[in-house]
Each structure stands twice: as C-alpha cells, then as structure tokens.
Amino acid sequence: MAALDPEVVVPGHRLPGTAADASAITATRDYLLAFEEELAKAADGAALTEALVRRYPDHGMLIAAQIGAKVAKAEMKWG
C-alpha cells in the first residue's frame, strides 16, 4: 500500500486529529512489528498489553490492544 503513495488513507481505527495520509501506513506497520516483537517476549496477554502501552502510551484503543494480546496469547478465542 505504501508503494502506491496514497494522498489519503482511511484507517479502520484512528484517534481524531491523527494523520490520514501515507504516514498512517508506516505507523500501522511499525505498531504491528512492535506487537510481534513484544509478543515473543511476553508471558501472557496482560504483559503484552503492558509492553504495548509502554511503547505507545498515546496510541488509544486500549481495548483493541487488550483483546489482541489475549487472542495472540491464546487466552481468548476470536471468530
């Protein structure tokens, strides 16, 4: 998607006032890479959520981080 150099990016979730341009793609990619890195180190979903909040304290959508961490650590079924 980044290679297409879009003028506007419409994210599924974002805080008001955050970028809606190609930088949103980079930010999402960086967050997903951080998620994978912290997932490998975290003992459980709570530890993963704490690590993500430490790295991204102003990211918003805490509930998404909590649910994603629980699902990734097999503490919760999704779908």
PyMOL Python script that loads the backbone (N, CA, C, O; Angstrom):
from pymol import cmd

cmd.read_pdbstr("""\
ATOM      1  N   MET A   1       0.817  -1.187   0.000  1.00  0.00           N
ATOM      2  CA  MET A   1       0.000   0.000   0.000  1.00  0.00           C
ATOM      3  C   MET A   1       0.864   1.256   0.000  1.00  0.00           C
ATOM      4  O   MET A   1       0.562   2.227  -0.694  1.00  0.00           O
ATOM      5  N   ALA A   2       1.933   1.230   0.778  1.00  0.00           N
ATOM      6  CA  ALA A   2       2.800   2.411   0.838  1.00  0.00           C
ATOM      7  C   ALA A   2       3.404   2.719  -0.532  1.00  0.00           C
ATOM      8  O   ALA A   2       3.602   3.883  -0.880  1.00  0.00           O
ATOM      9  N   ALA A   3       3.691   1.680  -1.300  1.00  0.00           N
ATOM     10  CA  ALA A   3       4.287   1.872  -2.626  1.00  0.00           C
ATOM     11  C   ALA A   3       3.355   2.635  -3.571  1.00  0.00           C
ATOM     12  O   ALA A   3       3.810   3.232  -4.547  1.00  0.00           O
ATOM     13  N   LEU A   4       2.072   2.614  -3.286  1.00  0.00           N
ATOM     14  CA  LEU A   4       1.106   3.351  -4.105  1.00  0.00           C
ATOM     15  C   LEU A   4       1.129   4.849  -3.807  1.00  0.00           C
ATOM     16  O   LEU A   4       0.535   5.637  -4.543  1.00  0.00           O
ATOM     17  N   ASP A   5       1.812   5.243  -2.729  1.00  0.00           N
ATOM     18  CA  ASP A   5       1.946   6.648  -2.328  1.00  0.00           C
ATOM     19  C   ASP A   5       0.592   7.362  -2.313  1.00  0.00           C
ATOM     20  O   ASP A   5       0.403   8.349  -3.024  1.00  0.00           O
ATOM     21  N   PRO A   6      -0.346   6.867  -1.504  1.00  0.00           N
ATOM     22  CA  PRO A   6      -1.677   7.473  -1.496  1.00  0.00           C
ATOM     23  C   PRO A   6      -1.673   8.865  -0.872  1.00  0.00           C
ATOM     24  O   PRO A   6      -0.869   9.163   0.012  1.00  0.00           O
ATOM     25  N   GLU A   7      -2.571   9.698  -1.341  1.00  0.00           N
ATOM     26  CA  GLU A   7      -2.751  11.026  -0.755  1.00  0.00           C
ATOM     27  C   GLU A   7      -3.591  10.945   0.513  1.00  0.00           C
ATOM     28  O   GLU A   7      -3.384  11.707   1.457  1.00  0.00           O
ATOM     29  N   VAL A   8      -4.546  10.008   0.525  1.00  0.00           N
ATOM     30  CA  VAL A   8      -5.439   9.840   1.667  1.00  0.00           C
ATOM     31  C   VAL A   8      -5.476   8.365   2.040  1.00  0.00           C
ATOM     32  O   VAL A   8      -5.576   7.494   1.176  1.00  0.00           O
ATOM     33  N   VAL A   9      -5.394   8.099   3.337  1.00  0.00           N
ATOM     34  CA  VAL A   9      -5.523   6.746   3.869  1.00  0.00           C
ATOM     35  C   VAL A   9      -6.693   6.771   4.843  1.00  0.00           C
ATOM     36  O   VAL A   9      -6.759   7.640   5.712  1.00  0.00           O
ATOM     37  N   VAL A  10      -7.604   5.838   4.705  1.00  0.00           N
ATOM     38  CA  VAL A  10      -8.764   5.768   5.587  1.00  0.00           C
ATOM     39  C   VAL A  10      -8.580   4.563   6.504  1.00  0.00           C
ATOM     40  O   VAL A  10      -8.908   3.437   6.128  1.00  0.00           O
ATOM     41  N   PRO A  11      -8.058   4.798   7.705  1.00  0.00           N
ATOM     42  CA  PRO A  11      -7.823   3.691   8.628  1.00  0.00           C
ATOM     43  C   PRO A  11      -9.130   3.194   9.243  1.00  0.00           C
ATOM     44  O   PRO A  11     -10.115   3.928   9.326  1.00  0.00           O
ATOM     45  N   GLY A  12      -9.118   1.961   9.661  1.00  0.00           N
ATOM     46  CA  GLY A  12     -10.285   1.397  10.331  1.00  0.00           C
ATOM     47  C   GLY A  12     -10.498   2.006  11.706  1.00  0.00           C
ATOM     48  O   GLY A  12     -11.634   2.184  12.146  1.00  0.00           O
ATOM     49  N   HIS A  13      -9.400   2.326  12.384  1.00  0.00           N
ATOM     50  CA  HIS A  13      -9.446   2.962  13.704  1.00  0.00           C
ATOM     51  C   HIS A  13      -8.374   4.037  13.738  1.00  0.00           C
ATOM     52  O   HIS A  13      -7.253   3.818  13.281  1.00  0.00           O
ATOM     53  N   ARG A  14      -8.713   5.182  14.272  1.00  0.00           N
ATOM     54  CA  ARG A  14      -7.708   6.217  14.498  1.00  0.00           C
ATOM     55  C   ARG A  14      -8.270   7.250  15.452  1.00  0.00           C
ATOM     56  O   ARG A  14      -9.483   7.429  15.559  1.00  0.00           O
ATOM     57  N   LEU A  15      -7.382   7.913  16.133  1.00  0.00           N
ATOM     58  CA  LEU A  15      -7.789   8.982  17.030  1.00  0.00           C
ATOM     59  C   LEU A  15      -8.067  10.240  16.216  1.00  0.00           C
ATOM     60  O   LEU A  15      -7.428  10.461  15.188  1.00  0.00           O
ATOM     61  N   PRO A  16      -9.001  11.058  16.654  1.00  0.00           N
ATOM     62  CA  PRO A  16      -9.246  12.327  15.959  1.00  0.00           C
ATOM     63  C   PRO A  16      -7.963  13.156  15.895  1.00  0.00           C
ATOM     64  O   PRO A  16      -7.210  13.250  16.865  1.00  0.00           O
ATOM     65  N   GLY A  17      -7.742  13.743  14.746  1.00  0.00           N
ATOM     66  CA  GLY A  17      -6.579  14.601  14.587  1.00  0.00           C
ATOM     67  C   GLY A  17      -5.304  13.900  14.164  1.00  0.00           C
ATOM     68  O   GLY A  17      -4.300  14.561  13.901  1.00  0.00           O
ATOM     69  N   THR A  18      -5.318  12.573  14.091  1.00  0.00           N
ATOM     70  CA  THR A  18      -4.120  11.872  13.632  1.00  0.00           C
ATOM     71  C   THR A  18      -4.085  11.842  12.109  1.00  0.00           C
ATOM     72  O   THR A  18      -5.093  12.077  11.442  1.00  0.00           O
ATOM     73  N   ALA A  19      -2.926  11.552  11.584  1.00  0.00           N
ATOM     74  CA  ALA A  19      -2.699  11.607  10.137  1.00  0.00           C
ATOM     75  C   ALA A  19      -3.616  10.656   9.372  1.00  0.00           C
ATOM     76  O   ALA A  19      -3.898   9.544   9.817  1.00  0.00           O
ATOM     77  N   ALA A  20      -4.067  11.119   8.224  1.00  0.00           N
ATOM     78  CA  ALA A  20      -4.858  10.296   7.301  1.00  0.00           C
ATOM     79  C   ALA A  20      -4.159  10.288   5.948  1.00  0.00           C
ATOM     80  O   ALA A  20      -4.794  10.351   4.896  1.00  0.00           O
ATOM     81  N   ASP A  21      -2.830  10.207   6.007  1.00  0.00           N
ATOM     82  CA  ASP A  21      -2.037  10.145   4.781  1.00  0.00           C
ATOM     83  C   ASP A  21      -1.159   8.890   4.837  1.00  0.00           C
ATOM     84  O   ASP A  21      -1.387   8.011   5.668  1.00  0.00           O
ATOM     85  N   ALA A  22      -0.177   8.805   3.973  1.00  0.00           N
ATOM     86  CA  ALA A  22       0.656   7.600   3.891  1.00  0.00           C
ATOM     87  C   ALA A  22       1.416   7.317   5.185  1.00  0.00           C
ATOM     88  O   ALA A  22       1.828   6.181   5.415  1.00  0.00           O
ATOM     89  N   SER A  23       1.607   8.316   6.024  1.00  0.00           N
ATOM     90  CA  SER A  23       2.287   8.071   7.301  1.00  0.00           C
ATOM     91  C   SER A  23       1.475   7.139   8.197  1.00  0.00           C
ATOM     92  O   SER A  23       2.038   6.492   9.080  1.00  0.00           O
ATOM     93  N   ALA A  24       0.167   7.060   7.983  1.00  0.00           N
ATOM     94  CA  ALA A  24      -0.669   6.130   8.744  1.00  0.00           C
ATOM     95  C   ALA A  24      -0.303   4.685   8.423  1.00  0.00           C
ATOM     96  O   ALA A  24      -0.394   3.817   9.291  1.00  0.00           O
ATOM     97  N   ILE A  25       0.103   4.425   7.205  1.00  0.00           N
ATOM     98  CA  ILE A  25       0.532   3.077   6.818  1.00  0.00           C
ATOM     99  C   ILE A  25       1.816   2.722   7.550  1.00  0.00           C
ATOM    100  O   ILE A  25       1.947   1.622   8.086  1.00  0.00           O
ATOM    101  N   THR A  26       2.755   3.644   7.573  1.00  0.00           N
ATOM    102  CA  THR A  26       4.021   3.421   8.266  1.00  0.00           C
ATOM    103  C   THR A  26       3.784   3.216   9.753  1.00  0.00           C
ATOM    104  O   THR A  26       4.375   2.319  10.356  1.00  0.00           O
ATOM    105  N   ALA A  27       2.937   4.027  10.346  1.00  0.00           N
ATOM    106  CA  ALA A  27       2.648   3.908  11.774  1.00  0.00           C
ATOM    107  C   ALA A  27       2.019   2.555  12.091  1.00  0.00           C
ATOM    108  O   ALA A  27       2.366   1.930  13.093  1.00  0.00           O
ATOM    109  N   THR A  28       1.107   2.104  11.255  1.00  0.00           N
ATOM    110  CA  THR A  28       0.470   0.802  11.464  1.00  0.00           C
ATOM    111  C   THR A  28       1.482  -0.322  11.316  1.00  0.00           C
ATOM    112  O   THR A  28       1.505  -1.249  12.126  1.00  0.00           O
ATOM    113  N   ARG A  29       2.317  -0.247  10.288  1.00  0.00           N
ATOM    114  CA  ARG A  29       3.358  -1.261  10.097  1.00  0.00           C
ATOM    115  C   ARG A  29       4.279  -1.319  11.313  1.00  0.00           C
ATOM    116  O   ARG A  29       4.583  -2.403  11.811  1.00  0.00           O
ATOM    117  N   ASP A  30       4.719  -0.170  11.786  1.00  0.00           N
ATOM    118  CA  ASP A  30       5.618  -0.123  12.937  1.00  0.00           C
ATOM    119  C   ASP A  30       4.959  -0.709  14.182  1.00  0.00           C
ATOM    120  O   ASP A  30       5.608  -1.415  14.954  1.00  0.00           O
ATOM    121  N   TYR A  31       3.678  -0.420  14.381  1.00  0.00           N
ATOM    122  CA  TYR A  31       2.948  -0.966  15.523  1.00  0.00           C
ATOM    123  C   TYR A  31       2.855  -2.492  15.424  1.00  0.00           C
ATOM    124  O   TYR A  31       3.061  -3.190  16.417  1.00  0.00           O
ATOM    125  N   LEU A  32       2.548  -3.003  14.249  1.00  0.00           N
ATOM    126  CA  LEU A  32       2.445  -4.457  14.078  1.00  0.00           C
ATOM    127  C   LEU A  32       3.790  -5.144  14.293  1.00  0.00           C
ATOM    128  O   LEU A  32       3.840  -6.233  14.865  1.00  0.00           O
ATOM    129  N   LEU A  33       4.866  -4.532  13.848  1.00  0.00           N
ATOM    130  CA  LEU A  33       6.198  -5.087  14.103  1.00  0.00           C
ATOM    131  C   LEU A  33       6.511  -5.074  15.596  1.00  0.00           C
ATOM    132  O   LEU A  33       7.077  -6.033  16.120  1.00  0.00           O
ATOM    133  N   ALA A  34       6.147  -3.998  16.278  1.00  0.00           N
ATOM    134  CA  ALA A  34       6.345  -3.918  17.727  1.00  0.00           C
ATOM    135  C   ALA A  34       5.501  -4.972  18.438  1.00  0.00           C
ATOM    136  O   ALA A  34       5.956  -5.591  19.400  1.00  0.00           O
ATOM    137  N   PHE A  35       4.270  -5.175  17.963  1.00  0.00           N
ATOM    138  CA  PHE A  35       3.394  -6.194  18.544  1.00  0.00           C
ATOM    139  C   PHE A  35       4.058  -7.565  18.457  1.00  0.00           C
ATOM    140  O   PHE A  35       4.102  -8.299  19.445  1.00  0.00           O
ATOM    141  N   GLU A  36       4.571  -7.909  17.290  1.00  0.00           N
ATOM    142  CA  GLU A  36       5.234  -9.206  17.107  1.00  0.00           C
ATOM    143  C   GLU A  36       6.464  -9.333  18.001  1.00  0.00           C
ATOM    144  O   GLU A  36       6.707 -10.395  18.575  1.00  0.00           O
ATOM    145  N   GLU A  37       7.233  -8.267  18.120  1.00  0.00           N
ATOM    146  CA  GLU A  37       8.429  -8.275  18.963  1.00  0.00           C
ATOM    147  C   GLU A  37       8.054  -8.493  20.429  1.00  0.00           C
ATOM    148  O   GLU A  37       8.661  -9.317  21.113  1.00  0.00           O
ATOM    149  N   GLU A  38       7.065  -7.759  20.903  1.00  0.00           N
ATOM    150  CA  GLU A  38       6.648  -7.879  22.302  1.00  0.00           C
ATOM    151  C   GLU A  38       5.923  -9.198  22.556  1.00  0.00           C
ATOM    152  O   GLU A  38       6.019  -9.754  23.650  1.00  0.00           O
ATOM    153  N   LEU A  39       5.207  -9.697  21.570  1.00  0.00           N
ATOM    154  CA  LEU A  39       4.523 -10.984  21.691  1.00  0.00           C
ATOM    155  C   LEU A  39       5.516 -12.093  21.997  1.00  0.00           C
ATOM    156  O   LEU A  39       5.241 -12.962  22.824  1.00  0.00           O
ATOM    157  N   ALA A  40       6.655 -12.070  21.344  1.00  0.00           N
ATOM    158  CA  ALA A  40       7.678 -13.102  21.548  1.00  0.00           C
ATOM    159  C   ALA A  40       8.254 -13.063  22.959  1.00  0.00           C
ATOM    160  O   ALA A  40       8.737 -14.081  23.454  1.00  0.00           O
ATOM    161  N   LYS A  41       8.211 -11.914  23.606  1.00  0.00           N
ATOM    162  CA  LYS A  41       8.801 -11.759  24.939  1.00  0.00           C
ATOM    163  C   LYS A  41       7.794 -11.889  26.078  1.00  0.00           C
ATOM    164  O   LYS A  41       8.173 -12.224  27.200  1.00  0.00           O
ATOM    165  N   ALA A  42       6.534 -11.633  25.805  1.00  0.00           N
ATOM    166  CA  ALA A  42       5.525 -11.552  26.866  1.00  0.00           C
ATOM    167  C   ALA A  42       5.091 -12.930  27.353  1.00  0.00           C
ATOM    168  O   ALA A  42       4.909 -13.858  26.565  1.00  0.00           O
ATOM    169  N   ALA A  43       4.930 -13.038  28.652  1.00  0.00           N
ATOM    170  CA  ALA A  43       4.490 -14.296  29.256  1.00  0.00           C
ATOM    171  C   ALA A  43       2.999 -14.525  29.058  1.00  0.00           C
ATOM    172  O   ALA A  43       2.550 -15.666  28.955  1.00  0.00           O
ATOM    173  N   ASP A  44       2.237 -13.449  29.005  1.00  0.00           N
ATOM    174  CA  ASP A  44       0.787 -13.579  28.866  1.00  0.00           C
ATOM    175  C   ASP A  44       0.211 -12.306  28.246  1.00  0.00           C
ATOM    176  O   ASP A  44       0.933 -11.357  27.942  1.00  0.00           O
ATOM    177  N   GLY A  45      -1.096 -12.317  28.070  1.00  0.00           N
ATOM    178  CA  GLY A  45      -1.751 -11.182  27.436  1.00  0.00           C
ATOM    179  C   GLY A  45      -1.598  -9.884  28.205  1.00  0.00           C
ATOM    180  O   GLY A  45      -1.438  -8.820  27.608  1.00  0.00           O
ATOM    181  N   ALA A  46      -1.646  -9.965  29.524  1.00  0.00           N
ATOM    182  CA  ALA A  46      -1.503  -8.752  30.338  1.00  0.00           C
ATOM    183  C   ALA A  46      -0.116  -8.144  30.158  1.00  0.00           C
ATOM    184  O   ALA A  46       0.020  -6.926  30.039  1.00  0.00           O
ATOM    185  N   ALA A  47       0.907  -8.984  30.138  1.00  0.00           N
ATOM    186  CA  ALA A  47       2.277  -8.491  29.952  1.00  0.00           C
ATOM    187  C   ALA A  47       2.448  -7.887  28.561  1.00  0.00           C
ATOM    188  O   ALA A  47       3.137  -6.880  28.399  1.00  0.00           O
ATOM    189  N   LEU A  48       1.828  -8.495  27.571  1.00  0.00           N
ATOM    190  CA  LEU A  48       1.899  -7.962  26.210  1.00  0.00           C
ATOM    191  C   LEU A  48       1.210  -6.600  26.135  1.00  0.00           C
ATOM    192  O   LEU A  48       1.742  -5.665  25.536  1.00  0.00           O
ATOM    193  N   THR A  49       0.039  -6.491  26.737  1.00  0.00           N
ATOM    194  CA  THR A  49      -0.667  -5.210  26.751  1.00  0.00           C
ATOM    195  C   THR A  49       0.172  -4.143  27.442  1.00  0.00           C
ATOM    196  O   THR A  49       0.283  -3.023  26.944  1.00  0.00           O
ATOM    197  N   GLU A  50       0.762  -4.483  28.585  1.00  0.00           N
ATOM    198  CA  GLU A  50       1.604  -3.522  29.312  1.00  0.00           C
ATOM    199  C   GLU A  50       2.772  -3.057  28.450  1.00  0.00           C
ATOM    200  O   GLU A  50       3.093  -1.869  28.428  1.00  0.00           O
ATOM    201  N   ALA A  51       3.404  -3.981  27.745  1.00  0.00           N
ATOM    202  CA  ALA A  51       4.545  -3.630  26.888  1.00  0.00           C
ATOM    203  C   ALA A  51       4.113  -2.703  25.754  1.00  0.00           C
ATOM    204  O   ALA A  51       4.822  -1.754  25.419  1.00  0.00           O
ATOM    205  N   LEU A  52       2.959  -2.976  25.170  1.00  0.00           N
ATOM    206  CA  LEU A  52       2.461  -2.132  24.081  1.00  0.00           C
ATOM    207  C   LEU A  52       2.111  -0.732  24.578  1.00  0.00           C
ATOM    208  O   LEU A  52       2.393   0.259  23.904  1.00  0.00           O
ATOM    209  N   VAL A  53       1.503  -0.654  25.745  1.00  0.00           N
ATOM    210  CA  VAL A  53       1.144   0.648  26.309  1.00  0.00           C
ATOM    211  C   VAL A  53       2.405   1.432  26.666  1.00  0.00           C
ATOM    212  O   VAL A  53       2.446   2.652  26.506  1.00  0.00           O
ATOM    213  N   ARG A  54       3.431   0.735  27.149  1.00  0.00           N
ATOM    214  CA  ARG A  54       4.706   1.399  27.431  1.00  0.00           C
ATOM    215  C   ARG A  54       5.299   1.996  26.157  1.00  0.00           C
ATOM    216  O   ARG A  54       5.784   3.127  26.161  1.00  0.00           O
ATOM    217  N   ARG A  55       5.257   1.231  25.071  1.00  0.00           N
ATOM    218  CA  ARG A  55       5.828   1.701  23.804  1.00  0.00           C
ATOM    219  C   ARG A  55       4.964   2.741  23.112  1.00  0.00           C
ATOM    220  O   ARG A  55       5.477   3.628  22.430  1.00  0.00           O
ATOM    221  N   TYR A  56       3.664   2.634  23.283  1.00  0.00           N
ATOM    222  CA  TYR A  56       2.716   3.527  22.603  1.00  0.00           C
ATOM    223  C   TYR A  56       1.714   4.096  23.616  1.00  0.00           C
ATOM    224  O   TYR A  56       0.527   3.778  23.548  1.00  0.00           O
ATOM    225  N   PRO A  57       2.173   4.929  24.548  1.00  0.00           N
ATOM    226  CA  PRO A  57       1.289   5.412  25.618  1.00  0.00           C
ATOM    227  C   PRO A  57       0.112   6.263  25.136  1.00  0.00           C
ATOM    228  O   PRO A  57      -0.910   6.335  25.818  1.00  0.00           O
ATOM    229  N   ASP A  58       0.235   6.893  23.998  1.00  0.00           N
ATOM    230  CA  ASP A  58      -0.827   7.762  23.485  1.00  0.00           C
ATOM    231  C   ASP A  58      -1.549   7.165  22.288  1.00  0.00           C
ATOM    232  O   ASP A  58      -2.226   7.876  21.546  1.00  0.00           O
ATOM    233  N   HIS A  59      -1.404   5.863  22.102  1.00  0.00           N
ATOM    234  CA  HIS A  59      -1.941   5.214  20.908  1.00  0.00           C
ATOM    235  C   HIS A  59      -3.469   5.153  20.905  1.00  0.00           C
ATOM    236  O   HIS A  59      -4.081   5.159  19.837  1.00  0.00           O
ATOM    237  N   GLY A  60      -4.079   5.098  22.060  1.00  0.00           N
ATOM    238  CA  GLY A  60      -5.535   4.968  22.124  1.00  0.00           C
ATOM    239  C   GLY A  60      -5.959   3.534  21.852  1.00  0.00           C
ATOM    240  O   GLY A  60      -5.111   2.664  21.651  1.00  0.00           O
ATOM    241  N   MET A  61      -7.234   3.284  21.844  1.00  0.00           N
ATOM    242  CA  MET A  61      -7.776   1.950  21.555  1.00  0.00           C
ATOM    243  C   MET A  61      -7.198   0.878  22.476  1.00  0.00           C
ATOM    244  O   MET A  61      -6.810  -0.194  22.012  1.00  0.00           O
ATOM    245  N   LEU A  62      -7.137   1.163  23.783  1.00  0.00           N
ATOM    246  CA  LEU A  62      -6.612   0.203  24.751  1.00  0.00           C
ATOM    247  C   LEU A  62      -7.343  -1.128  24.649  1.00  0.00           C
ATOM    248  O   LEU A  62      -6.717  -2.184  24.738  1.00  0.00           O
ATOM    249  N   ILE A  63      -8.648  -1.092  24.464  1.00  0.00           N
ATOM    250  CA  ILE A  63      -9.417  -2.334  24.379  1.00  0.00           C
ATOM    251  C   ILE A  63      -8.932  -3.208  23.227  1.00  0.00           C
ATOM    252  O   ILE A  63      -8.919  -4.432  23.353  1.00  0.00           O
ATOM    253  N   ALA A  64      -8.536  -2.614  22.119  1.00  0.00           N
ATOM    254  CA  ALA A  64      -8.023  -3.391  20.986  1.00  0.00           C
ATOM    255  C   ALA A  64      -6.698  -4.047  21.347  1.00  0.00           C
ATOM    256  O   ALA A  64      -6.454  -5.196  20.980  1.00  0.00           O
ATOM    257  N   ALA A  65      -5.840  -3.326  22.064  1.00  0.00           N
ATOM    258  CA  ALA A  65      -4.567  -3.907  22.499  1.00  0.00           C
ATOM    259  C   ALA A  65      -4.817  -5.054  23.468  1.00  0.00           C
ATOM    260  O   ALA A  65      -4.155  -6.089  23.389  1.00  0.00           O
ATOM    261  N   GLN A  66      -5.765  -4.880  24.377  1.00  0.00           N
ATOM    262  CA  GLN A  66      -6.067  -5.926  25.351  1.00  0.00           C
ATOM    263  C   GLN A  66      -6.629  -7.170  24.677  1.00  0.00           C
ATOM    264  O   GLN A  66      -6.190  -8.284  24.966  1.00  0.00           O
ATOM    265  N   ILE A  67      -7.580  -6.993  23.795  1.00  0.00           N
ATOM    266  CA  ILE A  67      -8.181  -8.140  23.107  1.00  0.00           C
ATOM    267  C   ILE A  67      -7.156  -8.803  22.196  1.00  0.00           C
ATOM    268  O   ILE A  67      -7.032 -10.027  22.195  1.00  0.00           O
ATOM    269  N   GLY A  68      -6.420  -8.010  21.421  1.00  0.00           N
ATOM    270  CA  GLY A  68      -5.403  -8.570  20.535  1.00  0.00           C
ATOM    271  C   GLY A  68      -4.368  -9.376  21.292  1.00  0.00           C
ATOM    272  O   GLY A  68      -3.947 -10.438  20.833  1.00  0.00           O
ATOM    273  N   ALA A  69      -3.954  -8.880  22.449  1.00  0.00           N
ATOM    274  CA  ALA A  69      -2.961  -9.583  23.262  1.00  0.00           C
ATOM    275  C   ALA A  69      -3.521 -10.905  23.775  1.00  0.00           C
ATOM    276  O   ALA A  69      -2.832 -11.924  23.745  1.00  0.00           O
ATOM    277  N   LYS A  70      -4.758 -10.894  24.243  1.00  0.00           N
ATOM    278  CA  LYS A  70      -5.370 -12.129  24.745  1.00  0.00           C
ATOM    279  C   LYS A  70      -5.524 -13.161  23.633  1.00  0.00           C
ATOM    280  O   LYS A  70      -5.265 -14.346  23.842  1.00  0.00           O
ATOM    281  N   VAL A  71      -5.938 -12.719  22.471  1.00  0.00           N
ATOM    282  CA  VAL A  71      -6.101 -13.644  21.343  1.00  0.00           C
ATOM    283  C   VAL A  71      -4.745 -14.194  20.912  1.00  0.00           C
ATOM    284  O   VAL A  71      -4.609 -15.394  20.676  1.00  0.00           O
ATOM    285  N   ALA A  72      -3.748 -13.328  20.810  1.00  0.00           N
ATOM    286  CA  ALA A  72      -2.414 -13.760  20.376  1.00  0.00           C
ATOM    287  C   ALA A  72      -1.783 -14.730  21.361  1.00  0.00           C
ATOM    288  O   ALA A  72      -0.996 -15.589  20.962  1.00  0.00           O
ATOM    289  N   LYS A  73      -2.114 -14.606  22.640  1.00  0.00           N
ATOM    290  CA  LYS A  73      -1.568 -15.492  23.670  1.00  0.00           C
ATOM    291  C   LYS A  73      -2.504 -16.667  23.957  1.00  0.00           C
ATOM    292  O   LYS A  73      -2.310 -17.388  24.935  1.00  0.00           O
ATOM    293  N   ALA A  74      -3.505 -16.861  23.117  1.00  0.00           N
ATOM    294  CA  ALA A  74      -4.454 -17.977  23.215  1.00  0.00           C
ATOM    295  C   ALA A  74      -5.211 -17.985  24.542  1.00  0.00           C
ATOM    296  O   ALA A  74      -5.547 -19.048  25.064  1.00  0.00           O
ATOM    297  N   GLU A  75      -5.476 -16.803  25.081  1.00  0.00           N
ATOM    298  CA  GLU A  75      -6.260 -16.683  26.303  1.00  0.00           C
ATOM    299  C   GLU A  75      -7.727 -16.392  25.983  1.00  0.00           C
ATOM    300  O   GLU A  75      -8.585 -16.403  26.865  1.00  0.00           O
ATOM    301  N   MET A  76      -7.993 -16.135  24.706  1.00  0.00           N
ATOM    302  CA  MET A  76      -9.338 -15.789  24.259  1.00  0.00           C
ATOM    303  C   MET A  76      -9.486 -16.236  22.809  1.00  0.00           C
ATOM    304  O   MET A  76      -8.576 -16.073  21.997  1.00  0.00           O
ATOM    305  N   LYS A  77     -10.649 -16.801  22.501  1.00  0.00           N
ATOM    306  CA  LYS A  77     -10.921 -17.177  21.107  1.00  0.00           C
ATOM    307  C   LYS A  77     -11.475 -15.976  20.363  1.00  0.00           C
ATOM    308  O   LYS A  77     -12.179 -15.141  20.931  1.00  0.00           O
ATOM    309  N   TRP A  78     -11.144 -15.904  19.083  1.00  0.00           N
ATOM    310  CA  TRP A  78     -11.661 -14.831  18.235  1.00  0.00           C
ATOM    311  C   TRP A  78     -12.219 -15.454  16.965  1.00  0.00           C
ATOM    312  O   TRP A  78     -11.530 -16.197  16.267  1.00  0.00           O
ATOM    313  N   GLY A  79     -13.463 -15.145  16.680  1.00  0.00           N
ATOM    314  CA  GLY A  79     -14.060 -15.615  15.445  1.00  0.00           C
ATOM    315  C   GLY A  79     -14.571 -17.011  15.446  1.00  0.00           C
ATOM    316  O   GLY A  79     -15.090 -17.479  14.432  1.00  0.00           O
TER     317      GLY A  79
END
""", "prot")
cmd.dss("prot")
cmd.show_as("cartoon", "prot")
cmd.util.cbc("prot")
cmd.orient("prot")
